[in-house]
Amino acid sequence: MVTVASYNLENLFARPKAFDPLDWSAGEPILQAYGEFNSLITDDTYTGADRDRMRELLLEVGVYYRNTHGAIRRRPSPTPA
């Protein structure tokens, strides 16, 4: 019998910017936004206000951005906050 395992070693060494040990307070707003987003996304249904708030939180953490025309787009970044 052969057992094959695969590990993503990048996650062992690359830490989120929000966990910068030199200034923990700088990452706190990002962690709060992330926590709020996680609590909203667990709901079975979303109101329009829920969707708007989730979109704003994704803007805050840097997953989304507003382009020059004001449209919200997903940021193609491998290193979000």
PDB file of N, CA, C and O in Angstrom, chain B, residues numbered from 101:
ATOM      1  N   MET B 101       0.845  -1.172   0.000  1.00  0.00           N
ATOM      2  CA  MET B 101       0.000   0.000   0.000  1.00  0.00           C
ATOM      3  C   MET B 101       0.897   1.244   0.000  1.00  0.00           C
ATOM      4  O   MET B 101       1.896   1.304   0.716  1.00  0.00           O
ATOM      5  N   VAL B 102       0.523   2.226  -0.810  1.00  0.00           N
ATOM      6  CA  VAL B 102       1.270   3.469  -0.925  1.00  0.00           C
ATOM      7  C   VAL B 102       0.371   4.620  -0.493  1.00  0.00           C
ATOM      8  O   VAL B 102      -0.778   4.720  -0.923  1.00  0.00           O
ATOM      9  N   THR B 103       0.906   5.482   0.359  1.00  0.00           N
ATOM     10  CA  THR B 103       0.180   6.672   0.783  1.00  0.00           C
ATOM     11  C   THR B 103       0.869   7.886   0.184  1.00  0.00           C
ATOM     12  O   THR B 103       2.081   8.054   0.317  1.00  0.00           O
ATOM     13  N   VAL B 104       0.089   8.728  -0.476  1.00  0.00           N
ATOM     14  CA  VAL B 104       0.630   9.926  -1.096  1.00  0.00           C
ATOM     15  C   VAL B 104       0.040  11.137  -0.371  1.00  0.00           C
ATOM     16  O   VAL B 104      -1.169  11.203  -0.151  1.00  0.00           O
ATOM     17  N   ALA B 105       0.886  12.086  -0.006  1.00  0.00           N
ATOM     18  CA  ALA B 105       0.425  13.294   0.667  1.00  0.00           C
ATOM     19  C   ALA B 105       0.991  14.513  -0.044  1.00  0.00           C
ATOM     20  O   ALA B 105       2.074  14.468  -0.626  1.00  0.00           O
ATOM     21  N   SER B 106       0.246  15.585   0.015  1.00  0.00           N
ATOM     22  CA  SER B 106       0.679  16.831  -0.584  1.00  0.00           C
ATOM     23  C   SER B 106       0.474  17.948   0.434  1.00  0.00           C
ATOM     24  O   SER B 106      -0.550  17.990   1.116  1.00  0.00           O
ATOM     25  N   TYR B 107       1.441  18.847   0.536  1.00  0.00           N
ATOM     26  CA  TYR B 107       1.356  19.950   1.479  1.00  0.00           C
ATOM     27  C   TYR B 107       1.634  21.258   0.762  1.00  0.00           C
ATOM     28  O   TYR B 107       2.468  21.330  -0.140  1.00  0.00           O
ATOM     29  N   ASN B 108       0.916  22.289   1.183  1.00  0.00           N
ATOM     30  CA  ASN B 108       1.150  23.618   0.655  1.00  0.00           C
ATOM     31  C   ASN B 108       2.125  24.313   1.600  1.00  0.00           C
ATOM     32  O   ASN B 108       1.707  24.949   2.567  1.00  0.00           O
ATOM     33  N   LEU B 109       3.417  24.192   1.323  1.00  0.00           N
ATOM     34  CA  LEU B 109       4.438  24.761   2.211  1.00  0.00           C
ATOM     35  C   LEU B 109       4.436  26.274   2.229  1.00  0.00           C
ATOM     36  O   LEU B 109       4.908  26.885   3.187  1.00  0.00           O
ATOM     37  N   GLU B 110       3.910  26.885   1.182  1.00  0.00           N
ATOM     38  CA  GLU B 110       3.873  28.350   1.143  1.00  0.00           C
ATOM     39  C   GLU B 110       3.096  28.896   2.337  1.00  0.00           C
ATOM     40  O   GLU B 110       3.475  29.924   2.898  1.00  0.00           O
ATOM     41  N   ASN B 111       2.013  28.222   2.734  1.00  0.00           N
ATOM     42  CA  ASN B 111       1.221  28.692   3.863  1.00  0.00           C
ATOM     43  C   ASN B 111       1.969  28.595   5.184  1.00  0.00           C
ATOM     44  O   ASN B 111       1.610  29.281   6.141  1.00  0.00           O
ATOM     45  N   LEU B 112       2.998  27.763   5.257  1.00  0.00           N
ATOM     46  CA  LEU B 112       3.776  27.662   6.479  1.00  0.00           C
ATOM     47  C   LEU B 112       4.691  28.867   6.680  1.00  0.00           C
ATOM     48  O   LEU B 112       5.034  29.196   7.816  1.00  0.00           O
ATOM     49  N   PHE B 113       5.088  29.524   5.603  1.00  0.00           N
ATOM     50  CA  PHE B 113       6.071  30.584   5.690  1.00  0.00           C
ATOM     51  C   PHE B 113       5.532  31.972   5.369  1.00  0.00           C
ATOM     52  O   PHE B 113       6.062  32.957   5.883  1.00  0.00           O
ATOM     53  N   ALA B 114       4.502  32.087   4.543  1.00  0.00           N
ATOM     54  CA  ALA B 114       3.929  33.381   4.192  1.00  0.00           C
ATOM     55  C   ALA B 114       2.805  33.700   5.170  1.00  0.00           C
ATOM     56  O   ALA B 114       1.792  33.001   5.202  1.00  0.00           O
ATOM     57  N   ARG B 115       2.976  34.739   5.959  1.00  0.00           N
ATOM     58  CA  ARG B 115       1.970  35.127   6.933  1.00  0.00           C
ATOM     59  C   ARG B 115       1.219  36.356   6.434  1.00  0.00           C
ATOM     60  O   ARG B 115       1.791  37.203   5.748  1.00  0.00           O
ATOM     61  N   PRO B 116      -0.060  36.450   6.779  1.00  0.00           N
ATOM     62  CA  PRO B 116      -0.828  37.632   6.367  1.00  0.00           C
ATOM     63  C   PRO B 116      -0.204  38.917   6.897  1.00  0.00           C
ATOM     64  O   PRO B 116       0.375  38.934   7.983  1.00  0.00           O
ATOM     65  N   LYS B 117      -0.326  39.971   6.136  1.00  0.00           N
ATOM     66  CA  LYS B 117       0.215  41.271   6.550  1.00  0.00           C
ATOM     67  C   LYS B 117      -0.445  41.762   7.836  1.00  0.00           C
ATOM     68  O   LYS B 117       0.152  42.527   8.593  1.00  0.00           O
ATOM     69  N   ALA B 118      -1.678  41.320   8.079  1.00  0.00           N
ATOM     70  CA  ALA B 118      -2.392  41.742   9.285  1.00  0.00           C
ATOM     71  C   ALA B 118      -1.723  41.222  10.548  1.00  0.00           C
ATOM     72  O   ALA B 118      -1.988  41.736  11.635  1.00  0.00           O
ATOM     73  N   PHE B 119      -0.866  40.218  10.434  1.00  0.00           N
ATOM     74  CA  PHE B 119      -0.184  39.655  11.590  1.00  0.00           C
ATOM     75  C   PHE B 119       1.236  40.176  11.730  1.00  0.00           C
ATOM     76  O   PHE B 119       2.101  39.475  12.256  1.00  0.00           O
ATOM     77  N   ASP B 120       1.490  41.389  11.271  1.00  0.00           N
ATOM     78  CA  ASP B 120       2.818  41.993  11.374  1.00  0.00           C
ATOM     79  C   ASP B 120       3.185  42.150  12.844  1.00  0.00           C
ATOM     80  O   ASP B 120       2.534  42.913  13.558  1.00  0.00           O
ATOM     81  N   PRO B 121       4.212  41.445  13.312  1.00  0.00           N
ATOM     82  CA  PRO B 121       4.541  41.501  14.743  1.00  0.00           C
ATOM     83  C   PRO B 121       5.087  42.848  15.204  1.00  0.00           C
ATOM     84  O   PRO B 121       5.161  43.090  16.409  1.00  0.00           O
ATOM     85  N   LEU B 122       5.470  43.727  14.289  1.00  0.00           N
ATOM     86  CA  LEU B 122       6.006  45.032  14.679  1.00  0.00           C
ATOM     87  C   LEU B 122       4.903  46.013  15.048  1.00  0.00           C
ATOM     88  O   LEU B 122       5.133  46.929  15.838  1.00  0.00           O
ATOM     89  N   ASP B 123       3.697  45.837  14.482  1.00  0.00           N
ATOM     90  CA  ASP B 123       2.584  46.745  14.769  1.00  0.00           C
ATOM     91  C   ASP B 123       1.271  45.979  14.692  1.00  0.00           C
ATOM     92  O   ASP B 123       0.602  45.986  13.659  1.00  0.00           O
ATOM     93  N   TRP B 124       0.906  45.321  15.780  1.00  0.00           N
ATOM     94  CA  TRP B 124      -0.317  44.515  15.803  1.00  0.00           C
ATOM     95  C   TRP B 124      -1.568  45.365  15.594  1.00  0.00           C
ATOM     96  O   TRP B 124      -2.541  44.883  15.013  1.00  0.00           O
ATOM     97  N   SER B 125      -1.565  46.602  16.048  1.00  0.00           N
ATOM     98  CA  SER B 125      -2.760  47.444  15.930  1.00  0.00           C
ATOM     99  C   SER B 125      -3.073  47.790  14.477  1.00  0.00           C
ATOM    100  O   SER B 125      -4.226  48.066  14.146  1.00  0.00           O
ATOM    101  N   ALA B 126      -2.067  47.780  13.608  1.00  0.00           N
ATOM    102  CA  ALA B 126      -2.299  48.095  12.198  1.00  0.00           C
ATOM    103  C   ALA B 126      -3.160  47.024  11.522  1.00  0.00           C
ATOM    104  O   ALA B 126      -3.911  47.333  10.597  1.00  0.00           O
ATOM    105  N   GLY B 127      -3.061  45.799  11.964  1.00  0.00           N
ATOM    106  CA  GLY B 127      -3.826  44.712  11.354  1.00  0.00           C
ATOM    107  C   GLY B 127      -5.197  44.507  11.965  1.00  0.00           C
ATOM    108  O   GLY B 127      -6.009  43.762  11.416  1.00  0.00           O
ATOM    109  N   GLU B 128      -5.472  45.147  13.084  1.00  0.00           N
ATOM    110  CA  GLU B 128      -6.734  44.926  13.781  1.00  0.00           C
ATOM    111  C   GLU B 128      -7.975  45.261  12.944  1.00  0.00           C
ATOM    112  O   GLU B 128      -8.925  44.478  12.961  1.00  0.00           O
ATOM    113  N   PRO B 129      -8.017  46.387  12.210  1.00  0.00           N
ATOM    114  CA  PRO B 129      -9.205  46.664  11.387  1.00  0.00           C
ATOM    115  C   PRO B 129      -9.437  45.590  10.318  1.00  0.00           C
ATOM    116  O   PRO B 129     -10.582  45.252  10.017  1.00  0.00           O
ATOM    117  N   ILE B 130      -8.370  45.062   9.754  1.00  0.00           N
ATOM    118  CA  ILE B 130      -8.502  44.013   8.745  1.00  0.00           C
ATOM    119  C   ILE B 130      -9.082  42.753   9.373  1.00  0.00           C
ATOM    120  O   ILE B 130      -9.964  42.114   8.800  1.00  0.00           O
ATOM    121  N   LEU B 131      -8.581  42.399  10.554  1.00  0.00           N
ATOM    122  CA  LEU B 131      -9.071  41.203  11.233  1.00  0.00           C
ATOM    123  C   LEU B 131     -10.528  41.358  11.656  1.00  0.00           C
ATOM    124  O   LEU B 131     -11.294  40.395  11.602  1.00  0.00           O
ATOM    125  N   GLN B 132     -10.918  42.560  12.076  1.00  0.00           N
ATOM    126  CA  GLN B 132     -12.321  42.803  12.442  1.00  0.00           C
ATOM    127  C   GLN B 132     -13.219  42.699  11.215  1.00  0.00           C
ATOM    128  O   GLN B 132     -14.295  42.104  11.283  1.00  0.00           O
ATOM    129  N   ALA B 133     -12.784  43.275  10.090  1.00  0.00           N
ATOM    130  CA  ALA B 133     -13.568  43.193   8.857  1.00  0.00           C
ATOM    131  C   ALA B 133     -13.699  41.742   8.401  1.00  0.00           C
ATOM    132  O   ALA B 133     -14.770  41.313   7.972  1.00  0.00           O
ATOM    133  N   TYR B 134     -12.613  41.000   8.495  1.00  0.00           N
ATOM    134  CA  TYR B 134     -12.615  39.589   8.128  1.00  0.00           C
ATOM    135  C   TYR B 134     -13.594  38.807   9.011  1.00  0.00           C
ATOM    136  O   TYR B 134     -14.358  37.976   8.520  1.00  0.00           O
ATOM    137  N   GLY B 135     -13.562  39.082  10.309  1.00  0.00           N
ATOM    138  CA  GLY B 135     -14.473  38.407  11.236  1.00  0.00           C
ATOM    139  C   GLY B 135     -15.927  38.738  10.952  1.00  0.00           C
ATOM    140  O   GLY B 135     -16.785  37.856  10.976  1.00  0.00           O
ATOM    141  N   GLU B 136     -16.205  40.005  10.683  1.00  0.00           N
ATOM    142  CA  GLU B 136     -17.583  40.403  10.375  1.00  0.00           C
ATOM    143  C   GLU B 136     -18.056  39.754   9.076  1.00  0.00           C
ATOM    144  O   GLU B 136     -19.190  39.283   8.988  1.00  0.00           O
ATOM    145  N   PHE B 137     -17.179  39.731   8.069  1.00  0.00           N
ATOM    146  CA  PHE B 137     -17.540  39.084   6.803  1.00  0.00           C
ATOM    147  C   PHE B 137     -17.855  37.613   7.026  1.00  0.00           C
ATOM    148  O   PHE B 137     -18.845  37.103   6.500  1.00  0.00           O
ATOM    149  N   ASN B 138     -17.020  36.927   7.803  1.00  0.00           N
ATOM    150  CA  ASN B 138     -17.249  35.508   8.071  1.00  0.00           C
ATOM    151  C   ASN B 138     -18.567  35.265   8.782  1.00  0.00           C
ATOM    152  O   ASN B 138     -19.236  34.267   8.514  1.00  0.00           O
ATOM    153  N   SER B 139     -18.954  36.156   9.684  1.00  0.00           N
ATOM    154  CA  SER B 139     -20.229  35.973  10.376  1.00  0.00           C
ATOM    155  C   SER B 139     -21.409  36.217   9.435  1.00  0.00           C
ATOM    156  O   SER B 139     -22.434  35.543   9.544  1.00  0.00           O
ATOM    157  N   LEU B 140     -21.277  37.169   8.514  1.00  0.00           N
ATOM    158  CA  LEU B 140     -22.359  37.436   7.557  1.00  0.00           C
ATOM    159  C   LEU B 140     -22.518  36.314   6.532  1.00  0.00           C
ATOM    160  O   LEU B 140     -23.638  35.967   6.157  1.00  0.00           O
ATOM    161  N   ILE B 141     -21.411  35.756   6.086  1.00  0.00           N
ATOM    162  CA  ILE B 141     -21.478  34.781   5.004  1.00  0.00           C
ATOM    163  C   ILE B 141     -22.043  33.427   5.469  1.00  0.00           C
ATOM    164  O   ILE B 141     -22.420  32.596   4.643  1.00  0.00           O
ATOM    165  N   THR B 142     -22.099  33.213   6.775  1.00  0.00           N
ATOM    166  CA  THR B 142     -22.645  31.940   7.273  1.00  0.00           C
ATOM    167  C   THR B 142     -24.166  31.906   7.264  1.00  0.00           C
ATOM    168  O   THR B 142     -24.759  30.845   7.461  1.00  0.00           O
ATOM    169  N   ASP B 143     -24.816  33.061   7.037  1.00  0.00           N
ATOM    170  CA  ASP B 143     -26.281  33.089   6.983  1.00  0.00           C
ATOM    171  C   ASP B 143     -26.799  32.281   5.805  1.00  0.00           C
ATOM    172  O   ASP B 143     -26.143  32.194   4.767  1.00  0.00           O
ATOM    173  N   ASP B 144     -27.973  31.693   5.969  1.00  0.00           N
ATOM    174  CA  ASP B 144     -28.587  30.917   4.878  1.00  0.00           C
ATOM    175  C   ASP B 144     -29.075  31.810   3.744  1.00  0.00           C
ATOM    176  O   ASP B 144     -29.006  31.428   2.575  1.00  0.00           O
ATOM    177  N   THR B 145     -29.566  32.993   4.084  1.00  0.00           N
ATOM    178  CA  THR B 145     -30.019  33.948   3.070  1.00  0.00           C
ATOM    179  C   THR B 145     -29.426  35.310   3.401  1.00  0.00           C
ATOM    180  O   THR B 145     -29.095  35.594   4.552  1.00  0.00           O
ATOM    181  N   TYR B 146     -29.298  36.150   2.376  1.00  0.00           N
ATOM    182  CA  TYR B 146     -28.718  37.470   2.548  1.00  0.00           C
ATOM    183  C   TYR B 146     -29.731  38.530   2.130  1.00  0.00           C
ATOM    184  O   TYR B 146     -30.423  38.387   1.122  1.00  0.00           O
ATOM    185  N   THR B 147     -29.803  39.589   2.921  1.00  0.00           N
ATOM    186  CA  THR B 147     -30.612  40.730   2.528  1.00  0.00           C
ATOM    187  C   THR B 147     -29.755  41.607   1.611  1.00  0.00           C
ATOM    188  O   THR B 147     -28.551  41.386   1.475  1.00  0.00           O
ATOM    189  N   GLY B 148     -30.373  42.582   0.998  1.00  0.00           N
ATOM    190  CA  GLY B 148     -29.617  43.525   0.182  1.00  0.00           C
ATOM    191  C   GLY B 148     -28.569  44.254   1.017  1.00  0.00           C
ATOM    192  O   GLY B 148     -27.460  44.518   0.552  1.00  0.00           O
ATOM    193  N   ALA B 149     -28.943  44.580   2.270  1.00  0.00           N
ATOM    194  CA  ALA B 149     -28.003  45.251   3.170  1.00  0.00           C
ATOM    195  C   ALA B 149     -26.822  44.335   3.509  1.00  0.00           C
ATOM    196  O   ALA B 149     -25.684  44.792   3.617  1.00  0.00           O
ATOM    197  N   ASP B 150     -27.106  43.030   3.676  1.00  0.00           N
ATOM    198  CA  ASP B 150     -26.018  42.070   3.942  1.00  0.00           C
ATOM    199  C   ASP B 150     -25.044  42.039   2.774  1.00  0.00           C
ATOM    200  O   ASP B 150     -23.830  42.080   2.974  1.00  0.00           O
ATOM    201  N   ARG B 151     -25.567  41.967   1.563  1.00  0.00           N
ATOM    202  CA  ARG B 151     -24.703  41.910   0.377  1.00  0.00           C
ATOM    203  C   ARG B 151     -23.882  43.189   0.233  1.00  0.00           C
ATOM    204  O   ARG B 151     -22.696  43.142  -0.094  1.00  0.00           O
ATOM    205  N   ASP B 152     -24.525  44.331   0.480  1.00  0.00           N
ATOM    206  CA  ASP B 152     -23.797  45.600   0.407  1.00  0.00           C
ATOM    207  C   ASP B 152     -22.685  45.655   1.450  1.00  0.00           C
ATOM    208  O   ASP B 152     -21.578  46.105   1.154  1.00  0.00           O
ATOM    209  N   ARG B 153     -22.975  45.198   2.671  1.00  0.00           N
ATOM    210  CA  ARG B 153     -21.970  45.218   3.734  1.00  0.00           C
ATOM    211  C   ARG B 153     -20.822  44.256   3.421  1.00  0.00           C
ATOM    212  O   ARG B 153     -19.660  44.586   3.654  1.00  0.00           O
ATOM    213  N   MET B 154     -21.137  43.071   2.896  1.00  0.00           N
ATOM    214  CA  MET B 154     -20.079  42.122   2.534  1.00  0.00           C
ATOM    215  C   MET B 154     -19.190  42.712   1.439  1.00  0.00           C
ATOM    216  O   MET B 154     -17.971  42.542   1.463  1.00  0.00           O
ATOM    217  N   ARG B 155     -19.806  43.403   0.484  1.00  0.00           N
ATOM    218  CA  ARG B 155     -19.026  44.043  -0.581  1.00  0.00           C
ATOM    219  C   ARG B 155     -18.101  45.109   0.004  1.00  0.00           C
ATOM    220  O   ARG B 155     -16.934  45.197  -0.379  1.00  0.00           O
ATOM    221  N   GLU B 156     -18.622  45.922   0.934  1.00  0.00           N
ATOM    222  CA  GLU B 156     -17.799  46.960   1.574  1.00  0.00           C
ATOM    223  C   GLU B 156     -16.654  46.345   2.381  1.00  0.00           C
ATOM    224  O   GLU B 156     -15.540  46.868   2.387  1.00  0.00           O
ATOM    225  N   LEU B 157     -16.933  45.242   3.054  1.00  0.00           N
ATOM    226  CA  LEU B 157     -15.879  44.572   3.828  1.00  0.00           C
ATOM    227  C   LEU B 157     -14.803  44.014   2.910  1.00  0.00           C
ATOM    228  O   LEU B 157     -13.619  44.067   3.242  1.00  0.00           O
ATOM    229  N   LEU B 158     -15.200  43.479   1.759  1.00  0.00           N
ATOM    230  CA  LEU B 158     -14.212  42.972   0.803  1.00  0.00           C
ATOM    231  C   LEU B 158     -13.379  44.107   0.217  1.00  0.00           C
ATOM    232  O   LEU B 158     -12.209  43.913  -0.114  1.00  0.00           O
ATOM    233  N   LEU B 159     -13.978  45.292   0.086  1.00  0.00           N
ATOM    234  CA  LEU B 159     -13.205  46.466  -0.324  1.00  0.00           C
ATOM    235  C   LEU B 159     -12.198  46.830   0.770  1.00  0.00           C
ATOM    236  O   LEU B 159     -11.047  47.161   0.487  1.00  0.00           O
ATOM    237  N   GLU B 160     -12.652  46.762   2.015  1.00  0.00           N
ATOM    238  CA  GLU B 160     -11.797  47.137   3.141  1.00  0.00           C
ATOM    239  C   GLU B 160     -10.584  46.218   3.279  1.00  0.00           C
ATOM    240  O   GLU B 160      -9.484  46.685   3.572  1.00  0.00           O
ATOM    241  N   VAL B 161     -10.778  44.926   3.073  1.00  0.00           N
ATOM    242  CA  VAL B 161      -9.652  43.996   3.224  1.00  0.00           C
ATOM    243  C   VAL B 161      -8.812  43.890   1.966  1.00  0.00           C
ATOM    244  O   VAL B 161      -7.776  43.225   1.970  1.00  0.00           O
ATOM    245  N   GLY B 162      -9.239  44.533   0.888  1.00  0.00           N
ATOM    246  CA  GLY B 162      -8.424  44.588  -0.321  1.00  0.00           C
ATOM    247  C   GLY B 162      -8.671  43.488  -1.329  1.00  0.00           C
ATOM    248  O   GLY B 162      -7.914  43.354  -2.290  1.00  0.00           O
ATOM    249  N   VAL B 163      -9.719  42.692  -1.130  1.00  0.00           N
ATOM    250  CA  VAL B 163     -10.044  41.654  -2.113  1.00  0.00           C
ATOM    251  C   VAL B 163     -10.684  42.305  -3.341  1.00  0.00           C
ATOM    252  O   VAL B 163     -10.442  41.882  -4.472  1.00  0.00           O
ATOM    253  N   TYR B 164     -11.502  43.338  -3.112  1.00  0.00           N
ATOM    254  CA  TYR B 164     -12.123  44.112  -4.180  1.00  0.00           C
ATOM    255  C   TYR B 164     -11.516  45.516  -4.195  1.00  0.00           C
ATOM    256  O   TYR B 164     -10.896  45.940  -3.220  1.00  0.00           O
ATOM    257  N   TYR B 165     -11.698  46.230  -5.306  1.00  0.00           N
ATOM    258  CA  TYR B 165     -11.287  47.631  -5.397  1.00  0.00           C
ATOM    259  C   TYR B 165     -12.267  48.354  -6.302  1.00  0.00           C
ATOM    260  O   TYR B 165     -12.974  47.721  -7.086  1.00  0.00           O
ATOM    261  N   ARG B 166     -12.314  49.675  -6.201  1.00  0.00           N
ATOM    262  CA  ARG B 166     -13.142  50.496  -7.096  1.00  0.00           C
ATOM    263  C   ARG B 166     -12.247  51.014  -8.214  1.00  0.00           C
ATOM    264  O   ARG B 166     -11.197  51.605  -7.961  1.00  0.00           O
ATOM    265  N   ASN B 167     -12.674  50.786  -9.449  1.00  0.00           N
ATOM    266  CA  ASN B 167     -11.873  51.284 -10.566  1.00  0.00           C
ATOM    267  C   ASN B 167     -12.157  52.767 -10.787  1.00  0.00           C
ATOM    268  O   ASN B 167     -12.925  53.371 -10.038  1.00  0.00           O
ATOM    269  N   THR B 168     -11.550  53.347 -11.797  1.00  0.00           N
ATOM    270  CA  THR B 168     -11.683  54.789 -12.035  1.00  0.00           C
ATOM    271  C   THR B 168     -13.106  55.204 -12.387  1.00  0.00           C
ATOM    272  O   THR B 168     -13.442  56.385 -12.307  1.00  0.00           O
ATOM    273  N   HIS B 169     -13.946  54.247 -12.773  1.00  0.00           N
ATOM    274  CA  HIS B 169     -15.345  54.537 -13.104  1.00  0.00           C
ATOM    275  C   HIS B 169     -16.275  54.268 -11.925  1.00  0.00           C
ATOM    276  O   HIS B 169     -17.489  54.434 -12.043  1.00  0.00           O
ATOM    277  N   GLY B 170     -15.712  53.854 -10.787  1.00  0.00           N
ATOM    278  CA  GLY B 170     -16.515  53.587  -9.600  1.00  0.00           C
ATOM    279  C   GLY B 170     -17.051  52.170  -9.510  1.00  0.00           C
ATOM    280  O   GLY B 170     -17.720  51.823  -8.537  1.00  0.00           O
ATOM    281  N   ALA B 171     -16.768  51.352 -10.504  1.00  0.00           N
ATOM    282  CA  ALA B 171     -17.230  49.963 -10.480  1.00  0.00           C
ATOM    283  C   ALA B 171     -16.353  49.140  -9.546  1.00  0.00           C
ATOM    284  O   ALA B 171     -15.144  49.358  -9.462  1.00  0.00           O
ATOM    285  N   ILE B 172     -16.967  48.203  -8.851  1.00  0.00           N
ATOM    286  CA  ILE B 172     -16.223  47.339  -7.934  1.00  0.00           C
ATOM    287  C   ILE B 172     -15.737  46.121  -8.698  1.00  0.00           C
ATOM    288  O   ILE B 172     -16.508  45.447  -9.381  1.00  0.00           O
ATOM    289  N   ARG B 173     -14.456  45.853  -8.573  1.00  0.00           N
ATOM    290  CA  ARG B 173     -13.819  44.736  -9.280  1.00  0.00           C
ATOM    291  C   ARG B 173     -12.994  43.921  -8.287  1.00  0.00           C
ATOM    292  O   ARG B 173     -12.564  44.433  -7.253  1.00  0.00           O
ATOM    293  N   ARG B 174     -12.780  42.648  -8.614  1.00  0.00           N
ATOM    294  CA  ARG B 174     -11.938  41.792  -7.779  1.00  0.00           C
ATOM    295  C   ARG B 174     -10.477  42.101  -8.085  1.00  0.00           C
ATOM    296  O   ARG B 174     -10.076  42.182  -9.246  1.00  0.00           O
ATOM    297  N   ARG B 175      -9.697  42.271  -7.038  1.00  0.00           N
ATOM    298  CA  ARG B 175      -8.273  42.573  -7.193  1.00  0.00           C
ATOM    299  C   ARG B 175      -7.535  41.277  -7.498  1.00  0.00           C
ATOM    300  O   ARG B 175      -7.631  40.314  -6.736  1.00  0.00           O
ATOM    301  N   PRO B 176      -6.797  41.246  -8.609  1.00  0.00           N
ATOM    302  CA  PRO B 176      -6.041  40.032  -8.953  1.00  0.00           C
ATOM    303  C   PRO B 176      -4.696  40.008  -8.225  1.00  0.00           C
ATOM    304  O   PRO B 176      -3.638  40.056  -8.853  1.00  0.00           O
ATOM    305  N   SER B 177      -4.753  39.933  -6.891  1.00  0.00           N
ATOM    306  CA  SER B 177      -3.521  39.989  -6.100  1.00  0.00           C
ATOM    307  C   SER B 177      -3.289  38.673  -5.375  1.00  0.00           C
ATOM    308  O   SER B 177      -4.201  38.138  -4.743  1.00  0.00           O
ATOM    309  N   PRO B 178      -2.086  38.156  -5.463  1.00  0.00           N
ATOM    310  CA  PRO B 178      -1.770  36.953  -4.702  1.00  0.00           C
ATOM    311  C   PRO B 178      -1.476  37.261  -3.233  1.00  0.00           C
ATOM    312  O   PRO B 178      -1.351  36.342  -2.424  1.00  0.00           O
ATOM    313  N   THR B 179      -1.364  38.553  -2.881  1.00  0.00           N
ATOM    314  CA  THR B 179      -1.021  38.922  -1.505  1.00  0.00           C
ATOM    315  C   THR B 179      -1.957  39.984  -0.945  1.00  0.00           C
ATOM    316  O   THR B 179      -1.508  41.102  -0.692  1.00  0.00           O
ATOM    317  N   PRO B 180      -3.245  39.685  -0.738  1.00  0.00           N
ATOM    318  CA  PRO B 180      -4.137  40.678  -0.125  1.00  0.00           C
ATOM    319  C   PRO B 180      -3.784  40.895   1.343  1.00  0.00           C
ATOM    320  O   PRO B 180      -3.035  40.119   1.937  1.00  0.00           O
ATOM    321  N   ALA B 181      -4.324  41.941   1.904  1.00  0.00           N
ATOM    322  CA  ALA B 181      -4.021  42.267   3.312  1.00  0.00           C
ATOM    323  C   ALA B 181      -4.435  41.143   4.235  1.00  0.00           C
ATOM    324  O   ALA B 181      -4.257  41.242   5.449  1.00  0.00           O
TER     325      ALA B 181
END
